[in-house]
Amino acid sequence: MKFKLDFDIAKSDAHISYGQAITSLGSCFADNMTQKLLTHKFDVIDHKLGALYNPYAIFNLTKKAIHKTYPTPVLIDGMYMSFDLHSEIRAAQQIEFSSLCKSRMNMLHQGLKESEWLIITLGTAWTHTYLSSNTMIANCHKLPQKLFKKELLSVDFILQEFKELLAVLTPFNPKLKILFTVSPVRHTKDGLHENTLSKATLHLAVQEIVKKFSHCHYFPAYEIMIDELRDYRFYKTDLIHPNELAIDYIWEQLTQIYFDKTTFKFYEELKVLLKSIGHRPLNPNSDQHQKFIFETLNKTRALSGTINLTTEIEKLTRLLR
């Protein structure tokens, strides 16, 4: 008896490997994948610029980072922010905001320069234009909706914006490969029908991009969540965001598709090792646990030739009597 449709995803011939630098941009689901990569010791450039949801916002900020053109601050409710950034990037003083913004944009600049992979997670095709400046923005920062015009981006518009991004991104980093995902998080505040239109637009746009550019790839996180994990038990209590179980499952699917045999074998060994390092014994000073620590320390040192495990080695060394 079958309870779900089989969902076979072809293994990619482009591989994510240890030693490759990775930069991730996009919706809050992008942060979920970033944290998984960081946990498993991949070289992720963590720029900490916060979530971005629509393609224009992501492509626009990427171009600004390449050119080191920094977002313009605006004063909202006593805090300096930018319409180009998430509201978590804010400060009470303009000079403080500019310093914070410059620092994190420079990290993104460096990430885009060094990375072999750029992971872009698109959340919505809905965007807002700030009427007073007639400028398309990334975030309304909870200002009254009457100040903005809301519209659904077209597939052609998204494709054109991406082509303009590639015109500066490719010369800046010719080796960069791009992995697109569409976030499985539903934007219910737009309305369920509107969310469906939005996700469909993103899928059509990404399909065109992947067809036209051989260094661009697509990972079906959205399809995995909506079809394989379609039950609400895989969502958080808000019934919108994937829960930890779902995130773990989607991550494991990504490792199956984008890791080659060598990377996957190392990743599996590292998972076991990290679990051992996190083990909490009843008696840390027992002979049995001390032997366990010693063996785990040796395994950690053996793997440290491939990845940076300095913190883990120091932690284990402190636990030895």
C-alpha positions in Angstrom: 0.0 0.0 0.0 1.3 3.4 -1.0 0.5 6.6 1.0 2.3 9.1 -1.3 3.5 9.5 -4.8 7.1 8.7 -5.5 9.1 11.9 -6.1 12.4 11.0 -7.8 14.8 13.9 -8.3 17.7 13.4 -10.7 21.1 13.6 -9.1 22.9 16.8 -10.2 26.2 16.7 -12.1 27.2 19.9 -10.4 28.4 19.2 -6.9 28.6 21.1 -3.6 31.8 20.0 -1.9 33.8 20.8 1.2 36.4 23.5 0.5 34.0 25.4 -1.8 32.9 28.8 -0.5 29.1 29.3 -0.5 26.9 32.4 -0.3 23.2 32.2 0.4 20.6 34.9 -0.2 16.8 35.1 0.0 13.9 34.3 2.2 13.9 32.9 5.7 14.1 29.4 4.2 17.5 30.4 2.9 18.6 31.0 6.5 17.5 27.4 7.3 19.8 26.0 4.6 22.6 28.3 5.6 22.4 27.1 9.2 22.5 23.5 8.0 25.6 24.2 5.9 27.3 26.0 8.8 26.4 23.2 11.3 28.0 20.6 9.0 31.2 22.8 8.6 30.8 24.0 5.0 32.6 27.2 4.1 29.6 29.6 4.2 30.0 33.4 3.9 27.5 34.4 6.5 26.8 38.1 5.6 23.9 38.4 8.2 22.0 40.8 5.9 18.6 39.2 6.8 15.8 37.8 4.7 14.9 39.1 1.2 11.8 37.8 -0.5 11.2 38.9 -4.0 13.6 38.5 -7.0 14.0 42.2 -7.6 15.2 42.8 -4.0 17.7 39.9 -4.1 19.1 40.8 -7.5 19.3 44.5 -6.7 21.1 44.0 -3.4 23.5 41.6 -5.1 24.4 44.2 -7.7 24.9 46.9 -5.0 27.2 44.5 -3.1 29.3 43.9 -6.2 29.7 47.7 -6.8 30.0 48.5 -3.1 27.0 50.8 -3.4 25.4 50.9 0.1 21.7 51.1 0.7 20.3 54.5 1.6 19.2 54.9 5.3 15.7 56.1 6.1 14.4 57.1 9.6 11.3 55.1 10.6 9.9 55.2 14.2 13.2 56.6 15.6 15.4 53.9 13.9 17.5 54.0 10.8 16.7 51.3 8.3 16.8 50.8 4.5 14.1 50.0 2.0 16.6 47.6 0.4 17.1 45.5 3.6 15.2 43.5 6.2 14.1 45.5 9.2 16.5 43.6 11.5 19.3 45.7 9.9 18.7 48.9 11.9 20.3 51.3 14.3 19.4 54.3 16.5 22.0 56.5 14.9 22.6 57.1 11.2 26.4 56.7 11.5 25.9 53.4 13.4 23.5 52.1 10.7 25.9 53.1 7.9 28.7 51.3 9.6 26.7 48.2 10.2 25.3 48.2 6.6 28.8 48.8 5.1 30.3 46.0 7.1 27.7 43.4 6.1 27.5 44.5 2.5 31.3 44.2 2.3 31.0 40.6 3.7 28.5 39.9 0.9 30.8 41.5 -1.7 33.6 39.2 -0.5 31.3 36.2 -0.5 30.2 36.8 -4.0 33.9 37.2 -5.1 35.1 34.0 -3.4 32.2 31.6 -3.6 31.8 28.8 -6.0 28.1 28.5 -5.2 25.4 31.2 -4.7 22.2 29.8 -3.3 19.2 32.0 -4.1 15.8 31.2 -2.4 12.9 33.2 -3.8 10.0 33.7 -1.5 7.4 35.8 -3.4 6.8 37.5 -6.7 4.8 40.2 -5.1 6.7 43.5 -4.7 6.0 47.1 -3.5 6.9 50.4 -5.0 7.4 53.4 -2.7 5.2 56.0 -4.2 7.0 59.1 -3.1 10.2 58.0 -4.9 8.6 55.6 -7.4 11.2 53.0 -6.3 10.7 49.3 -6.0 11.8 48.1 -2.6 12.6 45.0 -0.5 10.7 45.8 2.7 7.9 48.1 3.7 9.0 48.1 7.4 5.3 48.0 8.4 4.6 51.5 7.1 1.0 52.2 5.9 0.1 50.4 2.7 -1.2 53.6 1.2 2.4 54.7 0.8 3.1 51.8 -1.6 1.9 50.2 -4.8 1.7 46.4 -4.7 2.2 44.5 -7.9 3.0 41.0 -9.1 6.3 40.8 -11.0 6.1 39.2 -14.4 8.2 36.3 -15.6 9.7 38.6 -18.3 10.6 41.2 -15.7 12.3 38.7 -13.4 14.3 37.2 -16.3 15.4 40.7 -17.5 16.5 41.6 -14.0 18.5 38.4 -13.7 20.2 39.0 -17.1 21.2 42.5 -15.8 22.6 40.9 -12.7 24.6 38.3 -14.7 26.1 41.1 -16.7 28.0 42.3 -13.6 28.1 39.1 -11.6 29.8 36.8 -14.3 32.8 39.1 -14.9 33.1 39.6 -11.1 33.2 35.8 -10.4 33.3 33.7 -13.6 33.4 30.4 -11.6 30.2 31.0 -9.7 27.4 28.5 -10.0 23.8 29.5 -8.9 21.4 27.2 -7.2 17.8 28.4 -7.1 15.1 27.3 -4.8 11.5 28.5 -4.3 10.7 28.8 -0.6 8.0 26.4 0.7 6.9 29.1 3.1 3.4 30.3 2.1 2.9 34.1 2.1 -0.7 33.9 3.5 -0.9 37.6 4.2 -1.0 38.1 0.5 -4.0 35.7 0.3 -3.9 32.0 -0.6 -4.8 32.5 -4.3 -2.3 35.4 -4.5 0.4 33.2 -3.0 -0.4 30.5 -5.6 0.0 33.0 -8.4 3.2 34.2 -6.8 4.8 30.8 -6.5 3.8 29.9 -10.0 5.4 33.0 -11.3 8.6 32.2 -9.5 8.7 28.7 -10.8 8.1 29.8 -14.4 10.9 32.4 -14.1 13.4 30.0 -12.6 12.5 27.4 -15.3 13.4 30.0 -17.9 16.7 30.9 -16.1 17.8 27.3 -15.8 17.0 26.6 -19.4 19.0 29.6 -20.6 22.0 29.5 -18.4 23.9 26.2 -17.9 25.6 27.4 -14.6 22.2 27.8 -13.0 20.4 25.0 -11.3 17.1 24.3 -9.4 16.5 22.3 -6.2 12.8 21.5 -5.7 12.4 22.4 -2.0 8.9 23.7 -2.6 7.8 20.5 -4.3 9.2 18.3 -1.6 7.3 20.3 1.0 4.0 20.6 -0.8 3.8 17.1 -2.1 6.0 14.7 0.0 5.5 16.6 3.3 2.0 17.8 2.6 0.6 17.0 6.1 0.3 19.9 8.6 2.4 17.9 11.1 5.4 19.0 9.1 4.6 22.7 9.7 5.2 24.9 12.7 2.2 26.0 14.8 1.6 28.9 12.5 0.8 26.3 9.7 3.0 28.3 7.3 6.7 27.6 8.1 8.2 24.1 7.8 9.2 22.7 11.2 12.5 21.2 12.1 11.5 17.7 10.9 10.6 19.1 7.5 13.8 21.2 7.3 15.9 18.2 8.2 14.2 16.1 5.5 14.6 18.7 2.8 18.2 19.2 3.7 18.9 15.5 3.5 17.3 15.5 0.0 19.7 18.3 -1.0 22.7 16.3 0.2 21.6 13.3 -1.8 21.3 15.4 -5.0 24.2 17.8 -4.8 26.9 15.9 -2.9 29.2 13.6 -4.8 30.2 10.2 -3.2 33.3 11.6 -1.5 31.5 14.6 0.0 28.5 12.5 1.1 30.8 9.9 2.8 32.7 12.6 4.6 29.4 14.4 5.6 28.0 11.1 7.0 31.2 10.6 9.1 31.0 14.2 10.3 27.4 13.8 11.4 28.3 10.9 13.6 31.3 12.8 15.0 29.3 15.9 15.8 26.7 13.8 17.6 29.4 12.2 19.7 30.9 15.6 20.5 27.5 16.8 21.7 27.0 13.7 23.9 26.3 14.6 27.6 27.3 11.8 30.0 26.0 11.1 33.5 29.5 11.1 34.8 32.0 13.1 32.7 34.9 11.9 34.9 34.2 8.2 34.6 36.9 6.0 32.9 34.5 4.9 30.3 33.6 8.5 29.3 37.2 9.6 29.3 38.0 6.8 26.9 35.1 7.9 24.7 36.4 11.5 24.8 39.9 10.4 23.8 38.7 8.3 20.9 36.4 11.1 19.7 39.3 13.6 19.9 41.4 11.4 17.7 38.6 11.1 15.2 38.1 14.8 15.2 41.8 15.5 14.6 41.7 13.0 11.7 38.9 14.9 10.0 40.4 18.3 10.8 42.7 18.0 7.8 39.7 18.6 5.5 37.6 21.2 7.5 38.2 23.5 10.4 37.4 21.7 13.7 39.5 23.8 16.0 36.6 24.7 18.3 35.6 21.1 18.6 39.2 19.9 19.3 39.6 22.6 22.0 36.3 21.6 23.6 37.2 17.9 23.7 40.7 18.7 25.0 39.2 20.6 28.0 37.1 17.6 28.9 40.1 15.3 29.3 41.3 14.8 32.9 
